[in-house]
Amino acid sequence: MTKTFLLFPLVLFLAACATGQPVNVQQQLDSWIGQDTDTLVRNWGAPERSYNFKDGSMVLEYERNRVESYGGWNRPHGSVAVGTDGSALGIGLPLWMDEPRLDIRRCLIKIETGKNRVIRRTSFSGQNCAYAVQRGMGSK
């Protein structure tokens, strides 16, 4: 009975992980093809960079960066002990000291329009694009 009880939450966790669908970044971006740039800017905000060509077409560039930190002080995820008078006692001593490290994940999204300012092509590069799309940028 105990083994079954312990196994059940693990099975539920694995099933939840397996049902998550990966984000298809290009498919999300391509859903903007045919829309005008005013609608895009209203939804995403102003682009970081843009370029207007002589023929009236343009390129908009959106850049999304995310900084993740690793290392630093590692503290125990301990428990709180209750004293005899009902007060809470706890320990917050570090287990070890590690140098903090930063990882910058970048995503560059390019939106190309025709001279009528209607989106005709999208592209992206970088390793943060799925995160950016999941957070609302990239879908109508």
LUMTI-817556 format. One record per atom (N, C-alpha, C, CB): x, y, z; residue in three letters. Coordinates in steps of 0.02 Angstrom, whole numbers, plus 50000, padded with zeros to 5 digits. Glycine has a CB too. Example, Ala and Ser with C-alpha at 12.3 -4.5 7.8 and 13.67 -1.06 7.14 Angstrom:
506604971650390ALA;506154977550390ALA;506604983550390ALA;505654977650452ALA;506424988850354SER;506844994750357SER;506455000250394SER;507044997050286SER;
END
This chain:
500414994050000MET;500005000050000MET;500435006350000MET;499535000050060MET;500965006350040THR;501405012250044THR;501745013549977THR;501925011450099THR;501975008149945LYS;502315009149880LYS;501825011949829LYS;502605002449855LYS;501215009549828THR;500715012049782THR;500565019349797THR;500065007949787THR;500525021049860PHE;500385027949880PHE;500945032649857PHE;500295028449956PHE;501565030449862LEU;502125034549841LEU;502195034849765LEU;502765031849871LEU;502005029549731LEU;502075029149658LEU;501545033449623LEU;502025021949635LEU;500955033949652PHE;500405037549620PHE;500585044849605PHE;499795037349664PHE;500855048849653PRO;501035055749636PRO;501575056149581PRO;501285059349698PRO;502035051449580LEU;502555051449529LEU;502245050449460LEU;503075046049543LEU;501775045849455VAL;501435044449391VAL;501055050649368VAL;500965038349398VAL;500715054049415LEU;500345060049397LEU;500815065549373LEU;499935062649457LEU;501375066349406PHE;501875071349386PHE;502125069949316PHE;502455071649436PHE;502315063849302LEU;502575062049236LEU;502045062849182LEU;502835054849237LEU;501425061349198ALA;500885062149149ALA;500775069549134ALA;500235058949175ALA;500825073749184ALA;500745080949173ALA;501295083649129ALA;500725084749240ALA;501905081249140CYS;502465083549099CYS;502395081249027CYS;503125080949128CYS;502145075349017ALA;502095072448950ALA;501555075848908ALA;501955065048955ALA;501045078848940THR;500505081748902THR;500655088848879THR;499875081848943THR;501175092048905GLY;501355098748883GLY;501595098748811GLY;501895101748929GLY;501305102948770GLN;501485103248700GLN;502045108348691GLN;500875105148656GLN;502555106648651PRO;503085111548638PRO;502815117248596PRO;503685108148603PRO;503095123148607VAL;502885129048570VAL;503225128948502VAL;503055135548610VAL;502835129548450ASN;503095130148382ASN;503155137548368ASN;502645126448329ASN;503745140248378VAL;503855147448373VAL;503685150048303VAL;504575149248391VAL;503935146748251GLN;503815149148183GLN;503075149048167GLN;504195144848133GLN;502715144048188GLN;501995143648176GLN;501635149448211GLN;501715136848200GLN;501835150948273GLN;501535156548309GLN;501665163148273GLN;501795156848381GLN;502295164048251LEU;502465170348217LEU;502115170848150LEU;503225170748206LEU;502065165348114ASP;501745165348048ASP;500995166848053ASP;501845158748013ASP;500705166148112SER;499995167848119SER;499885175348110SER;499735165548188SER;500425179248111TRP;500375186448099TRP;500385188248025TRP;500925189948135TRP;500565183647982ILE;500595185147910ILE;499905187247886ILE;500865179047869ILE;499885192947850GLY;499255195647826GLY;498975201147870GLY;498745190147820GLY;499235201847931GLN;499015207147976GLN;499415213547962GLN;499105204948051GLN;499145219247981ASP;499515225447971ASP;499975226848031ASP;499035231447960ASP;500475230948019THR;500975232348071THR;500675236248130THR;501565236148042THR;500165240248119ASP;499855243848174ASP;499565239048226ASP;499295248548148ASP;499245233648203THR;498985228648248THR;499545225248287THR;498575223448210THR;500095223748252LEU;500675220648285LEU;500945225148340LEU;501215219148233LEU;501045231448324VAL;501335236148373VAL;500865237148432VAL;501495242848340VAL;500215237248420ARG;499745237848475ARG;499785231848523ARG;499025238448448ARG;499935226048495ASN;499975219948537ASN;500665218948569ASN;499805213948495ASN;501195220348533TRP;501875218948556TRP;502235225048583TRP;502275216048501TRP;501995231048566GLY;502355237048582GLY;502825238948525GLY;502755236048647GLY;503175244448535ALA;503625246848482ALA;504215242148474ALA;503875254048498ALA;504445241148412PRO;505035236748402PRO;505665240248426PRO;505095234848328PRO;506175236248441GLU;506825239048460GLU;507155242548401GLU;507285233448488GLU;507075239948341ARG;507365242848281ARG;506885241948222ARG;508055239648265ARG;506925246448175SER;506545245748113SER;506925249148056SER;505815248748120SER;506765246947996TYR;507085249847937TYR;506565250447882TYR;507705245647914TYR;506505256447853ASN;506045257547797ASN;506445257547732ASN;505665264247806ASN;506235253247685PHE;506545252947619PHE;506235258147573PHE;506485245947589PHE;506585259747518LYS;506345264747470LYS;505685262847440LYS;506855265847416LYS;505575256247430ASP;504955254047398ASP;504355254147446ASP;505035247047371ASP;504455256147509GLY;503905256547558GLY;503865250547604GLY;503265257247522GLY;504235245247588SER;504225239447633SER;504665240947694SER;504475233047596SER;504615236947745MET;504995238147806MET;505155231647842MET;504635242847851MET;505635232147887VAL;505805226647932VAL;505765229248003VAL;506525223647916VAL;505405225548046LEU;505365227148117LEU;505755221748155LEU;504625227548142LEU;506145223748204GLU;506515218948244GLU;506325219548317GLU;507285219948236GLU;506125213948345TYR;505965213448416TYR;506495209048449TYR;505255210548428TYR;506765211448504GLU;507265207548540GLU;507015206248611GLU;507965211248541GLU;507045200048631ARG;506835198148699ARG;507405194248730ARG;506175194048698ARG;507635196748787ASN;508185193548823ASN;507945191548893ASN;508805198248828ASN;508205186048917ARG;508035183748984ARG;508685181849018ARG;507535177748983ARG;508785184249079VAL;509385182749117VAL;509215177649170VAL;509695189149149VAL;509585172249171GLU;509505167149223GLU;510145166949264GLU;509355160049192GLU;510075166449329SER;510675166149372SER;510715159249404SER;510655171649426SER;511325157049412TYR;511465150549442TYR;512005151449495TYR;511685145249388TYR;511995147349544GLY;512525147549595GLY;512365152749648GLY;513195149149563GLY;512875154949684GLY;512775159549739GLY;512675155749804GLY;512185164249726GLY;512395158949852TRP;512265155649916TRP;511735150349908TRP;512055160849970TRP;511875144549931ASN;511385139149929ASN;511165137750001ASN;511695132649897ASN;510535138650014ARG;510275137850081ARG;509865131450085ARG;509845143950102ARG;509855128450145PRO;509455122350152PRO;508715123950149PRO;509615118850219PRO;508335119350122HIS;507615119950122HIS;507365115950182HIS;507285117350055HIS;507545118250240GLY;507415114550302GLY;506725115650328GLY;507915116350355GLY;506635113550389SER;505985114150422SER;506025119350477SER;505755107350449SER;505465121150502VAL;505435125850558VAL;505265121850621VAL;504905131450545VAL;505665122950672ALA;505535119650736ALA;505145124350781ALA;506205117450771ALA;504695121650819VAL;504295125750865VAL;504575125050935VAL;503545123650863VAL;504705130750966GLY;504985130851034GLY;504455129051085GLY;505275137651049GLY;504675128151146THR;504205126251200THR;503705131651216THR;504595124451262THR;503875137951200ASP;503405143351214ASP;502965144951153ASP;503785149551235ASP;503005140851100GLY;502595141851040GLY;502925146150987GLY;501945144851059GLY;503525148651001SER;503875152850952SER;504185148450898SER;504405157150985SER;504255151150840ALA;504555147350784ALA;505315148550784ALA;504245149450715ALA;505675143250777LEU;506395143550772LEU;506605140750705LEU;506745139750829LEU;507115143450674GLY;507335140950609GLY;508075141950600GLY;506955144250553GLY;508345138450552ILE;509055139050537ILE;509115141550466ILE;509425132150546ILE;509515146750456GLY;509615149450389GLY;510335149850371GLY;509295156250384GLY;510725145150392LEU;511445145250377LEU;511565142350307LEU;511835141250429LEU;512025145250270PRO;512165142650203PRO;512515135850207PRO;512585147450163PRO;512355131650159LEU;512695125250155LEU;513385126050124LEU;512275120150114LEU;513435130150073TRP;514085131550041TRP;514025137950000TRP;514315125549997TRP;514575140749983MET;514605146849943MET;514855144949873MET;515055152249975MET;514505147349823ASP;514695145949754ASP;514675152649717ASP;514215140649721ASP;515115153649670GLU;515115159849631GLU;514485160149588GLU;515745160249586GLU;514115165649591PRO;513515166249548PRO;513715166749475PRO;513095172349569PRO;513305163849432ARG;513415164049360ARG;512775166449327ARG;513625157049333ARG;512855170249274LEU;512285172749236LEU;512285169649167LEU;512315180449231LEU;511695168049143ASP;511595165349076ASP;511085169749041ASP;511365157749078ASP;511295172948987ILE;510845177348950ILE;510575173548890ILE;511205183948928ILE;509915172848887ARG;509585169448832ARG;509265174848788ARG;509045164348857ARG;509445174748724ARG;509225179948678ARG;508745177248625ARG;509835183148645ARG;508315181648603CYS;507875180048546CYS;507805186248504CYS;507175177448571CYS;507905185548439LEU;507805191048392LEU;507255188848343LEU;508475192848354LEU;506735192748339ILE;506175191348293ILE;506155196748241ILE;505495190848332ILE;506145194748177LYS;506105199548121LYS;505435198848087LYS;506695198348071LYS;505125204448075ILE;504475204748041ILE;504575208847978ILE;503915207848087ILE;504445205947920GLU;504515209547856GLU;503825211047829GLU;504935205347805GLU;503755217247802THR;503115219247774THR;503205221247701THR;502815225047814THR;502655221547667GLY;502645224247599GLY;502555231747603GLY;502085221047557GLY;502495235047545LYS;502435242347546LYS;501775244647576LYS;502505245147475LYS;501285240147579ASN;500645241747610ASN;500645240747685ASN;500095237447578ASN;501235239147714ARG;501335238147786ARG;500955232047813ARG;501115244347824ARG;500825227247769VAL;500525220947789VAL;501085215847796VAL;499985218547736VAL;501075211947849ILE;501605207247864ILE;501615201647811ILE;501525204247935ILE;502205200447783ARG;502255195247731ARG;502745189647749ARG;502465198347666ARG;503195190847798ARG;503675185647817ARG;503905186847888ARG;504295185647768ARG;504035181347925THR;504295181747993THR;504885176948000THR;503745180148045THR;505335178648045SER;505885174148060SER;506125175548131SER;506475175048008SER;506515170848158PHE;506775171748225PHE;507445168148231PHE;506285169048278PHE;507845170248280SER;508465166848296SER;508595167748371SER;509065169548254SER;508935162848400GLY;509085163148471GLY;508775157448509GLY;508855169648501GLY;508925157248574GLN;508685151648616GLN;508155153648665GLN;509265148648652GLN;507895159848662ASN;507385162048709ASN;506705163048675ASN;507595168548742ASN;506645161148613CYS;506045162748575CYS;505415159048599CYS;506155161248502CYS;505485152848618ALA;504905149248643ALA;504655152448707ALA;505075141748655ALA;505105154648749TYR;504925158048812TYR;504555164548796TYR;505555159548855TYR;504805168348747ALA;504495174648728ALA;503795173548702ALA;504925178348676ALA;503705168448661VAL;503045166948632VAL;502575164648687VAL;503105161548576VAL;502805160648734GLN;502385158248788GLN;502145164048832GLN;502745153148830GLN;502535169248837ARG;502365174948879ARG;501935180048843ARG;502995178248904ARG;501675178348785GLY;501205182748752GLY;501445186248690GLY;500985187648798GLY;502095186648680MET;502345189748620MET;502385184248566MET;503045193148631MET;502065185248511GLY;502115180348458GLY;501445177448437GLY;502555174848478GLY;500915178948474SER;500255176448453SER;499765182248452SER;500005170748500SER;499275181648410LYS;498775187048404LYS;498285186548461LYS;498405186748337LYS;
END
